[in-house]
Amino acid sequence: GVEALTGLGVLGRAMAARGAYRCIECNGEATELYRDYQRGVLRISICKSCQKPVDKYIEYDPVIILINAVLCKAQAYRHILFNTKINIHGKLCVFCLLCEAYLRWLQLQDSSQNTDPDDLIRYAKEWDFYRMFGIASLEQTSFFIGIFITLWWMTPEMLKRKSDLILLLKALLLSTYGKLLLIPAVIWEHDYTPLCLAFIKVFVLISNSQAIRVTLNLNRILPWFAIFFGLILENGVVWLFQKMGWDV
């Protein structure tokens, strides 16, 4: 409790400077997460709008917060996006793309019957991995572009500022963490692997929807509408690659 809050002192001052606090219950703006009465006495701030604690998760263990995020609770998403300072968006995105590229590359190798150990063959297989990484990156980029275009078209007033666009992009990148489940799906390969991959895809889309809803404070329908058009654009890129004769 008190120890966890004490460890947030420096972070709290940095966040207060940029005024980025939000109540995790009603999404209302807040000037502080807690009040320091000195000598280790801290008290969580109460939201003026809903009269509930602004952010109860600042006392929680990170594992509990992660579990709540996996359960796609809006409160956990608001805590992570607005009341913490996380800068792993780029690294997480690259790692998820590497996982997806490896899975595609592995499936491509399984479909190939060539076992020639020649160096040329090994270089070709290495190039296939880089190609899969590039394709996965383009697909995800097109998916995000489809989401941004749809949201800008439907709610232009919410994406006027550059900071809003950056926050939404960070939220989308963080919400793709479900792709990390591709690693155990490959390691523990069994007859139900295609079904597991389908569940992972659905989970990532649900996380994307929750990230959009929390970031822009929308209802549940608009985020799914944006995701639908994002998937259309992504599948259009897949179709283009297939027309070029590339295995994706």
Disulfide bonds with the S-S distance in Angstrom:
none
